[in-house]
Amino acid sequence: MTTIRAIYEKGVFRPTEPVDLPEGTAVVVDANQTESEIVRSARQRVFETLAHSYRGGELDAAERHNEHQP
């Protein structure tokens, strides 16, 4: 069995390195997210949350720093 690493984009699996298979070869894909994909997904969620806070007019976190000080 050969492992082929690929990225799924716009409905298509795109190999990340050259593949030595005849054109039209049928394959079975066993999708396992790599850790970097998991980290990238988590980072994207953080950025979306931060963007939502910024667009929502919430105060900058630095401005609110002292609210939680004893």
Secondary structure in CASP SS format (residue, H / E / C, confidence):
PFRMAT SS
TARGET T0000
AUTHOR 0000-0000-0000
METHOD secondary structure of the structure
MODEL  1
M C 1.00
T C 1.00
T C 1.00
I C 1.00
R C 1.00
A E 1.00
I E 1.00
Y E 1.00
E E 1.00
K C 1.00
G C 1.00
V E 1.00
F E 1.00
R E 1.00
P E 1.00
T C 1.00
E C 1.00
P C 1.00
V C 1.00
D C 1.00
L C 1.00
P C 1.00
E C 1.00
G C 1.00
T C 1.00
A C 1.00
V C 1.00
V C 1.00
V C 1.00
D C 1.00
A C 1.00
N C 1.00
Q C 1.00
T C 1.00
E H 1.00
S H 1.00
E H 1.00
I H 1.00
V H 1.00
R H 1.00
S H 1.00
A H 1.00
R H 1.00
Q H 1.00
R H 1.00
V H 1.00
F H 1.00
E H 1.00
T H 1.00
L H 1.00
A H 1.00
H H 1.00
S H 1.00
Y H 1.00
R H 1.00
G C 1.00
G C 1.00
E C 1.00
L C 1.00
D C 1.00
A C 1.00
A C 1.00
E C 1.00
R C 1.00
H H 1.00
N H 1.00
E H 1.00
H H 1.00
Q C 1.00
P C 1.00
END
